[in-house]
Amino acid sequence: MGVYDFQRMNQVIIAYHVLARGDIRLSPELAEYKLFRAEEVVCWPAGTGYALAEWLRGRGTNPDSWICRVGHSRH
């Protein structure tokens, strides 16, 4: 999908979308995962938030909720 900088954590995020089936197996780097429906997620203006917004747009959804800071939201 794209490459996104996440300066606060000094990271570069390479985001991709894969259609898959079967069991989810985590690597030692991941402790858990969560599944959400597309209509449940909220994007934020940094790092993975941009990747999530792009994925939603690709599915025909316009992400209209952006969290700016903890406790503050912009619509």
Buried (B, 14 or more C-beta within 10 A) or exposed (E): BEEBEBEEEEEEBEBEEEEEEEEEEEEEEEEEEEEEEEEEBBBBEBBBBBBBBBBBEEEEEEBEEBBEEEEEEEE
